[in-house]
Amino acid sequence: MILVTGATGSIGGFLVRDLRRAGVPFRAMVRDEAKGRALGCAFVVGDFDDPGSVARAMEGADRLFLNAGGAVPVPGEQPMVRQQKTAVDAAVKAGVSKVVKVSVWNARPGGRLAEGAHWEIEEYLKAAGPAWAILQPSGFMQNFVTGAGAFTAGGGLVNAYGDARVSYIDCRDIAACGAALLTGDGVGTHVLTGPQGLTGAEIARALSSALGEPVGLVDLTPAELAAALREQGLPESFADDLRVLSEQVAAGSLAATTPAVEDLTGRAARSFEHFLADETEALRAGFLAARAQSGGQ
């Protein structure tokens, strides 16, 4: 039986769907009972900050999908590290045989924000005992629908990467890779990307075509982006970390593509055009809301 954490998130929702379609025994761990009921699957209420509830959620599970939390703008504090280590400890005690963890591409010691936090968790998991598989995805296509800061108040697309390409991946593909690893024998670290790297200008044109309305590109340097975040009241250290990460992306750190999605699932990674076709209405709602904030029509 598989325990899925982060079941109501951008990846977890698709994984729940995939596992249900495959007829694989699983249950979801959720913090909100109402959201658990809405999933339409077996679920248990648990919170990573409550080790007892995590231990109870793990009972009877032999495989774990570990996906929760993210970088927070609090200097010196990344609760995700503590939370996911708690889950790994509970998995070991419950006799879980395999853990599939969602990490980030370029996770490494000393990395800024999520990169450093995920590396620490990866190392903890590798030393824990169960078989492990780690998914290191590129940027999420879903961020253009759900990600704060993707659009300006006027509906323009924020671009802090210049002409650099980013090989964005659809969260459907991350979920599909997770399902393949949870139900198969695969292990190891897998860098997941979409089928091509896209520039900000190319993304803006694709969004314009999908929406049937012009989407402008608002170019900011990484330093200008950091300054805007500071003006919004975010901590200096967080803004500086994002500046450094943006500089790395602008230098091409997320430009490459890999065949991992096809290797794991047997099908090619979904294109940005396919993603937009599925998400046009949600994207339109976010775009119009951003434009309305600036008094646009």
Buried (B, 14 or more C-beta within 10 A) or exposed (E): EBBBBBBBBBBBBBBBBBBEEEEBEBBBBBBEEEBBEEBEBEBBBBBBEBBEBBBBBBEEBBBBBBBBBEBBBEEEEBBBBBBBBBBBBBBBEBEBEBBBBBBBBBBEEEBBBBBBBBBBBBEBBBEBEBBBBBBBBBBBBBBBBBBEEBBBEBBBBBBBBBEBBBBBBBBBBBBBBBBBBBBEEBEEBBBBBBBBBBBBBBBBBBBBEBBEEEBEBBBBBBBEBBBBBBEEEBBEBBBBBBBBBBBBBBEBBBBEBBEBBBEBBEEEBBBBEBBBEEBBEEBBEBBBEBBEEEEEE
